[in-house]
Amino acid sequence: MNGQSPMGLAAAAAAAVRPCRRRLLSSATAASAARITSTSLFPRCPHPHRQPHGRRLPFLASAASHSQASQSGQNISVTPVPADPRAAVSGSLPFFDRVLFPDTSPLAPATEEAAATAATADEEPASATEAREETETEREAWRLLRRAVVSYCGEPVGTVAAEDPECTETLNYDQVFIRDFVPSALAFLMRGETEIVRNFLLHTLQLQSWEKTVDCYSPGQGLMPASFKIRTVPLDDNKEAFEEVLDPDFGESAIGRVAPVDSGLWWIILLRAYCKITGDYALQERVDVQTGIKLVLSLCLSDGFDMFPTLLVTDGSCMIDRRMGIHGHPLEIQALFYSALRCSREMLVMNDVSKNLLRAINNRLSALSFHIREYYWVDMKKINEIYRYKTEEYSHDATNKFNIYPEQIPSWLVDWIPEKGGYLIGNLQPAHMDFRFFSLGNLWAIVSSLTTPKQAEGILSLIEEKWDDLIANMPLKICYPAMEDDEWRIITGSDPKNTPWSYHNGGSWPTLLWQFTLACIKMGRPELARRAIAVAEERLAADKWPEYYDTRSGRFTGKQSRSYQTWTIAGFLTSKMLLENPELASILTCDEDLELLEGYACCLSKKRTRSSRRAANSHIVG
């Protein structure tokens, strides 16, 4: 571990516990020695639970106990959960209380007639869900997802990136990636299978800031690995005894040797989702988990030379893990950063140590939301403003704060931007705006409420308007448009994998379906998600669940695409299950925060005096 702060010492003490080991013995003599009981890796939580993983949502309890009930012949009654995603978005209903604690927070309709109508409305979707049988494509997807599960010390800990029995060259696709496992984790959680997600969260926590080096430099304190692999190595000098070890990769084996910025952010987001769905809030209150959250936040919130509230990162530090001209302040990282801050604020235990951290989180959230909403948003009106920008403005009241030259507006954008709707640009730096549309950043900005409700509606309207460009024959374009000709040669370095309309350079990625579905349900437009899923379902199984698709319309399987890509499979399953249980979307998303709105209003003020900033901070911290 690096650093000498009290937090760092606590984390070092937690990390000093090596992952548990299991001896794999090949002789009868060694087998007898293996009967010795080993110490459990994770201490039992002192908090009592009614169920192994806390209080479950009603539909999860039903799914988990369905097989047991069928064997024992018991009739299990499940409390219906009324769902209204539109109302949850607007904040007019106490949605979390209704879903998590339906027995203690019942809805009280105004009349008996209204009560009967509500009961009927709740029972019909439930009966429809029970009556619906899985399609052949869904059954195959579940079989493939379970085949991708890997075990460590006899317990499931994640899924490999791809499990293609016909491919002999595994490269790093046999590893468990943090970002790749998120859709798999959500699919298992919605299925009621929570053990694998819990194990994954705790094992990756132990790998945080591992003693790995890249040319004699250790990873920053709090850094989460991009992936890990389970290796079997000889135990000491005994050639007949073996042990399993977790081998993390912090980027020292990756192409370009770039450390992953998004791994820790995804870990926090998944932790919150696990606790919300299972009710196992004792997990997030554990000392080691709290320390892990604080380490990630300390790394992201550390001071530097950058003046913007956005995270400054290099190319290849996120899902787009190759040189693609997204260095600086890419939208994808900012959306995940904002979401991780929102999730952390919910999960941090309030004490003297975390008080200052929570204050820093609130200040950063307010500044970040203002910055993204104000400067990253483009629509027809905004482009017209940029078209008439004056440059070389030095005053505090300058309109063109980043000295953007109007000549930067690309010719494709002039004809592409619709009259209604808009989107968040891919990047913003001094004298540079990356006008490309990046799907993950825009979708996750909706999910985390980084955008305003009006902007969120505008993004979905743009996707619907430009359906043939962004969805076409296979959802969803990772970015649009692709870089071609000299631009491709200069920015990508003539990357043979990122050729125009392939891979990260305008390729179509089916795994983005689940984020698209989540955003559509949150905004009350599930029909868009159903339309996209229907397009994907026609081809995915026949094409062997590829990693990505090529060409402008996504007609061809990617030229270097792996078959049976796990997050393609999991993204499809998660999308289908979210549409069946739309109430779950409100648990996985974040609603608009009133305190942040106050801070946003303060930032919009034209007064930039020191007193006004203090007033804004007082409103935010409360």
N, C-alpha and C positions, 0 to 999 in steps of 0.2 A: 504494500500500500504506500501511496505517496502522501506527503503532507503530515504536519504535526499537530493539527488542531484537535480538540477534544473529540469532535465528530470523527475525525480520521482515526483516532486511537480506538474509539468504539467500533468503527468499521473494521479496523485491523484485527481486533479481538474476535469479531464475528467471522471474519474471513480466515482466521487461523485454524478453524475447524475444517479439516480436509473432507472432501466428499466421502461418503461411506463406501466401503469396498466389499466385494464379494469374491471369494476364491472359487475359481473354477478348477476343480481337481479331476485329474484323469486316471488316477489309480485308486484301488480299493482302500489302501492305507490312508491316502490323503482324504478320501471320502469320509472316513470315520471321524477325522479331525474337523470336518466341515460342519459337524452337528453342533458345534459350540455356538451358542446364541450370541449374535453380534449386537452392538449398541445401535439403537435407532438413530438415524441421521437427524431427524427433526424432533425436537421435544414436544410432548403433548401439550396442547393449549390448556391453561388452567381454567379457562372460562367454560362453564357447563353448556351443553347444547342438547336440545331435544332430539336432534338428528345429527348424524356424523358431520355434516357440513352446514349446520345452522338451519335456519328456517327457509324452506324453499318456496318458490312461487307455486301457486296451486297447480298449474299445468305441468311444471317440472316434477312435482310430487306424484302426479298422476302417471307421467311417463316412466318414472323410475320404479314405481310399484306395480305397473301394469302386469309384468310377467309374474311377479310374486302373487298378485291377486288371482290371476288365472289359474295358478297351480293350487292355491289354498281354497279357492271358491268364495273368497270374501268379496263383498260389495263395498267399494270405496267411493264415498261421495266427495266430490271436489267442489269447493266454493267457486262459483263463476266470477270471473274478473271482468267488469265492464271496461271497455277500451274505447278511447276517443283521442287518437293522436292529434287531431286539430286542436282540441281543447287543451291538451297537454302542452302544445307549442305556445299557445296564447297565454298560458299560465292561469287559466280560469278554474282549473280543477286541481285538487291535491293528489296528483297522479301517483307519486311514489308511495304515499301512505295507503292508497287504495290497492295498489298492486302487491306491495310487500306485506301489508297487514290487513287483509280483507275482513278478518273477523273483528278487529278492533276499530276499524274506520269504515263502517258501512255507509253507503249513500242513502239519503232519505228523500225519496221522491215527494213532491208536493201533494199528490193525490194518489188514491188507490189505483186509479186507472193508469197513472204514470208509472206506478210501481209494477203493475202487471205488464205494461209495455216494455219496461226496462228488463224485467226478468225474461220475457220472451226473446228480446233482442240478444240477451247474453247466452241463452240456452241454444239458440239456433246455430251460432258460429261454433259452439262447443260440439254439438252433435255432428255438424258438418265436418269438423276437423277429425273427430273420431271415425266417421264413416269413410273419409278419404283414404284410399290406399296409395302407397308409394308407387311411383311409376318404375318401369324397368330401368330407366336412366338413373333414378335416385337410388335404387337398390345397388346398381353397379357402383355408383359413386361412393356409397357407404362401405362397400366391400373393399374398394381401392383405398379409401381413407384409413380403414383399420389395418390394411396391409402395410401402410406407411408408418404405423406407430412403432417407435423404438422404445426399448426398456433398458433401465439402468438399475442394477441390483434387484431385478425381478419386478420392478414397478415401471409403468409407462411414464415417460418424461417428455414426449414430444413426437413430432412427425418429421421424417426426412423431406428434403425439398422435392425430390422426385424418386419414384420407384418404378423404373422401366426395366423389366426383365430382359428385354431385347438389346439393351445398351450395355456394352462392356466397359466403356470409359465413364467412370462415375464422376470424375473431377471433384467438385465440392457439393454435388447434389445429394450426397449421402449424409450431409450434415443437417442439424436442426437449427434453422434460422429463426431468430426472434420475430422479425417482421413477417416471415412466411407462416409462422405457427398461429398468428392471431386469428385468421378465419377458421382454421382447424379448431382452435380453442373455443370459439363461439359456437361452432357446430356441435361440439361435444357438450358444452354447457347447456345449450337449448335441448339437447337430447337427454339431459339429466345425468350425464357421465362427467362428474366434476373432478375425479381423482387425478386424471392426467394433467389437468390445468393447474391444480394446486401443486403437484410435484414439479411441473415446469417452472412455475413462479419461484419456488423456493430453491430449486437447483440453480437456475440462472442467477439468482441473488447471491449464491455462494461464489459464483464465477466473477462477480463484479470486481473490477480493478485487480485482476489476477496478475501475477508477476510474469508478464510477457514483455518482450522488448522488440522494438523495430530499430535496428542500427543503434543499440545502446540507449534508447529512450523508452521509458515505461509509460503505459497508458495513463491518462489523467485520472485522478481520483474520482471515483463514481462512474467511470465509463463501463457500459455494458458491452459484452462481446456481440459481434454480428451473428455468430453461430457457435455451436459446439458439436463435438463428435465423441462418441463413446468408443474407446479403444481398450483392447484386451492386451495386457502386458504381463511378462513373467514377474512373479512375486519374489523379490530379492534374487538369490542365486538358485532357487528351487525351480527346475525346469518342468516339474510336474504340477506346479501350482501357479495360478494366474489371478489377476485382479482386474476389475473394470475401473477405468479412470475417465473423467471428463476432460477433454482437450478443447479449450476455448480458442476462438480466433477473433482477435481484436482488430484485424485488418492486416496483420503482418503476412498473411497468406493470400490476401485478396489481390485482385488485379488493380494495380496502381497503389497498393499499400495504403489505402485510405481508411481511417478509423470511422466506424459507424456512428453518426450523430443520432439517428432515429431509434436505435435499439432501446436505450433507456426510456425514451418517450413512449414507445409502444408498450414497454413493460409496465409502466405506470397506468396507461390506459387499460391494458388487459387486467391488471390487478383490481382496478375499480369495477370493471365489468364482472369479474368473478365474484367479488363481494356483493355487488348489487343483485346478481341473479341468484346466488346461493344463500345469501344472508349470513355468510361466514365472516362477519365483521371483526371477529377476534383475530383473524389472520392479519389484517391491515394494522392492528394495534400492537402486534408483536414488536419487540425492541429491534430485532434484526431487520424487519420489514420497514419500520419507521426510519431506521438508519439508512437503509438502501434508498428510500425516497429522498431523504435529505441530501444524500451524496449526489444523486442525479441532479437535483435542483441547484445545489451549490456549484456544480460544474457548469450548468447552463446560465446561472445568474451571476457568475463571477464577473468582476469589472475588467474592462479592457480598453483598448483605444477607440473602439467603435462607439459612435454617438447615437446610433439608432436603437430602438427597443427590440428590433429583430435579431435573430441569431446569425452571426457571421460564420459561414461554413465554406468548405472547399467542394469542388466537384466530386461526385461519386460517393457522397456521404449518406445517401438515403436509398430509396428504391431504385432510382436511376444511378447505378453504381459504376458508371463509366463516364468518360469525359463528354459532356453534352452542353457545356456553356452555362451551367446553372450555379456556378460558384458565386459567392456573395451572400445574398439573402433570398434563397429560393422559397417560393410559396409553400411547397410541401412541408418543409421543415418548420416554417412559421405556424402553419395550421396545427401540426402535431405538437409543437411547443406550447401553443395556446391551450390546446386540449389537455396536455399533461399538467399544465399549471392549474387548470380548473379542477381536474381530477385530484391532484395533490392537495389542493385547498380543502376538499371534502374529507380526505382521509387522514391528514395530519392530526395528531393528538395535541391539543392545546396545552402548553406548559411554558415555562420561562424560556426554554431553549428555542422552541418553535415560534414564539411570539414575533421575534424580529424577522424570521423567515416568512411568516404569513404576511407581514407588512410589506416585505419586498415582493412577494407574489402579487398582492393586490395592486401595488404601484406598477408592476410590469404588465399585468393584465390590462389595466386601463390604458397605458401608453401603447401597448401592442395592438389592441383593438382599434384605437384611434388611427394609428399609423397605417394599418392594413386597409381599413374601411375608407380612409380618406385618400391614400396615395396609390394603392394597388388596384382600385376599382376603375374599370373603363366601360363606358357605354357610348352611344352615339353622341350624347351631350359632352361627355368628358373628352372624347377624341376631337371634337370640334374646338374645345378649349385648348388642347395641346397643339392643334393645328395653328392657332393664333398666338402661341406663347411668345413672349419676349425673353431674350436671353441676357446673361451677364447682369442679373439683378442681385444687389448686395444687401438690401435692407431687410429688416425683420418682417416687413409686410409683403415681401416678394410673393408673387403668384407662382412663379416657376422656381420653387425652392430647390430643386435638384438639378437645375440648369439643363433641362431636357431640350434638345434641339428638335424642332418640328419635322425636320427632314428624316428623323428616325421612324416616323410612322410608315410601316411597310405598305407596299401597294396592295398586297393580298387583304390586309385588314380593312382598307377603305371599302372594298366591295363585300367583305365577309360579315362585318358587324351588322346585326339586324337593327331595325328601328326600335324594337322593344327588347328589353333584356340586356344583359351584359355579363362580365366575368371579372375575376381577379387575375391580373397579369402574372407571369411566371417569376419575375424578378424585378427589383428596383435598386439601382445604384446611382451614384453621381454621374450625370450625363448619359445615363443608359436605362432604357426600359425594355425588358424582354416581353414582347406582346404575345408570345405563344400561349395557347390555352393548355394548362396542365390539369388533367382530370382529378388526380388524387388530392392536390392542394385545394381545388375549388369544392370538391365534394366534402372533404373533411372540414373545410371552413363552414359549410352548412351544418354538418353534424355537431360541431363544437360551438355553434353560434358565434363564430368569429365574424361572420357577416351580419348585417342587419337583416330582418325578415324580408324587406323589400329587395335587397341584394340577393338573398337566397332564392326568392321567387324568380328574379331575373336570370340567375344561372341556369335553373331548370328550364326556363322559357327559351334560353339560348340553345340548350342541348336539344330541346324538342324542335326548335326552328332549324337547327343544323344537324338533324338526325342522320342524314346521309353522309355527313363528314365525320361525325364523332361515334356513331353506332354502326350504321351500314350493315354489313354481313356478319359482323362479330363485335359485340361490345367488349371493351370500350377503349377508344384511342387514349394512349398514355399522354400524348401531347399532340397539338395541332397548330400549324402544319409541320411537316418534316423539313429539315435542313437539306438543301441540295447543292450540287455543283461546288463552286468555290467556298461557299459558306460551310458546307459539310467538310470539305478538306481542311479548312483553317481551324474551325472550332473543335471538330472531333479528332483531328489529326489523321484523317482518312481511315477512320475506324472501320474495318471490314465487317464487323457485326452490326454497327449502327449505320448501315447504308440507308438511303432515303426510304421511308415507310416500312422500316423493319426495326425490330427490337425496341430500344428506347427512343429511336428517332422516328416517331409517328407510327409505331406498331400498335396492334390491338391486343389488350390484355384482359382475358375473361375474369381474372381474379378481382378486377375493379367492380364487378357486378354487385358485390355485397355492400360496398360503400355507396354505390349509386342507389341501391335499394333502401338503405338506411336513410339517405338524404331524402328520397322521394316519400317515404312513409312519414318522416318528420314534417314535411311540408304539405302533407295531405294529398299527395299525387301518386299513389301506388300504381295507378294504371301505366305510368311511364316505366316503372320497374318491371311490371308483368310483360310489357311489350318487349323490353330488352331481354328478359330471361327466356321468353319464347323464341327469340332469334337464336340465342346461344344453345338452347336445349336441342335444337334440330341438328346441330353439328358436333357438339363437344364429344359425345360418346363415340360417334362414327370416326372422328379424327383422333381418337385415343387421348383426349384431354391434354392438348398441347399447352405449352407455356405461353405462347403468343402467336399472333397471326401477322402476315405481311400484306403489302400493297395498300394503296390508298383506301380501298373499301373493305379490307380484311378478308379477301376471298381465299387466300392461300395460307396454309400452315407455315409458320416461321421456318426459314431455311436452316437455322441452327436451333430450333425449338425442341426442348425435351418433351417426350411423351409422358403421360401419366404424371403431370406436374401436380403436386399435392395442393398448392394453394389455388390452382384452377378448380380442382375437385371441391375443395372446401368452400371456395367462394360461391360456387353454384349451390351447394347444399345450404349454406348460411342464408343466401338470398331467398331460397324457397321457404325456409323455416321462418324467416322474418315476415314474409308475406302471410304465412299461416298464423303467426302470433305477433301482430303489429304492435300490441301493447309493450312488447319487449324493446321496441325501438326507442321508446321514451326513457327507458332505463339506460340504454347504451349511449344516448345523446346528452347534450347539455342545453338547458334552456337559457333564454336571455337573462342576464343578471342585472338587477336594478341598480346595485351599487356601482357596477362598471358603467352603466349608462350615465350616472352622475359624473363620473370621472371623464367620460367621453364628452359630455356637455361642457365641462370645464376646459377640455382641450380645444374645443371648437371656438372658445372665446378668443377675441382678437387681442385681449390684453395679455401680454407676455411678461408681466412683471413678476418679481420674485414672490410678492405677497399673494398673487393669484395662484401660483403653483403650490404654495403652502396651503391655501384654502382648498385646492383640488385634492391634495393628499389627505387633508383632514376629512373630507367627504368620503374618500375611498376607504380609508382605514377604519373610520367610525370609532 
